Amino acid sequence: MAKFISRCSNQVLCIKPARVQNHDGIIFPVPGEHIRFNAGEYETEDEKEIEFLRKHRLFGSSIFEDKLDEKKAAKKETS
């Protein structure tokens, strides 16, 4: 599991924007995909989301990966 920290407590990143689809003249809304930080933290096991966050332009300046949780979990597993 990867944990990310944002300087903005309610940061929302758009992976895929919402759109509308026209099917035989009927318009259907198609929801998008978003990453929503809660109290400045976001945890995920989804590799697609982890890759997206690591490649995002704000990664390293406003969004950081919390490696301490991974080290603590690894240390508990070896103990």
C-alpha positions in Angstrom: 0.0 0.0 0.0 1.3 3.4 -0.9 0.5 6.6 1.1 0.7 10.1 -0.4 0.7 13.4 1.4 -0.6 16.7 -0.1 0.1 20.2 1.1 -3.6 20.9 0.3 -5.9 19.1 2.7 -8.7 18.6 0.1 -6.7 18.1 -3.1 -8.5 16.5 -6.0 -6.6 15.2 -9.1 -8.5 14.3 -12.3 -7.3 11.0 -13.9 -10.1 10.9 -16.5 -12.6 13.8 -16.9 -16.3 13.3 -16.8 -18.0 13.4 -20.3 -21.2 12.8 -22.1 -21.8 10.0 -24.6 -24.3 10.2 -27.4 -25.9 6.8 -28.2 -28.7 6.8 -30.8 -29.6 10.4 -30.0 -29.8 9.8 -26.3 -27.1 11.6 -24.1 -25.7 9.6 -21.2 -23.3 11.0 -18.6 -20.1 9.0 -18.2 -18.4 9.7 -14.8 -14.7 10.4 -14.6 -12.0 9.1 -12.4 -10.6 11.3 -9.6 -8.1 11.0 -6.7 -9.4 12.8 -3.6 -7.1 13.5 -0.7 -8.8 13.4 2.8 -7.1 15.6 5.4 -4.1 15.8 3.1 -3.6 12.0 2.9 -4.4 9.4 0.2 -3.8 5.7 0.5 -4.1 3.2 -2.4 -3.1 -0.2 -3.6 -4.1 0.5 -7.2 -0.9 0.4 -9.3 -2.6 2.7 -11.9 -3.2 5.4 -9.3 0.2 5.0 -7.8 1.9 5.4 -11.2 -0.4 8.4 -12.0 0.6 10.2 -8.7 4.3 9.5 -9.1 4.3 10.9 -12.7 2.0 13.9 -11.8 3.6 17.4 -12.2 2.9 18.3 -8.6 4.7 15.2 -7.3 7.8 16.3 -5.3 6.6 19.9 -4.9 3.1 19.7 -3.4 2.5 15.9 -3.3 4.9 13.5 -1.5 5.0 9.8 -1.0 5.1 8.7 2.7 7.8 6.0 2.7 7.9 5.7 6.6 4.7 3.6 6.7 6.2 1.1 4.2 9.3 0.8 6.3 7.3 0.3 9.5 5.2 -2.4 7.9 8.3 -4.2 6.5 9.9 -4.0 10.0 6.8 -5.5 11.6 6.7 -8.3 9.1 10.3 -9.3 9.7 9.9 -9.2 13.5 
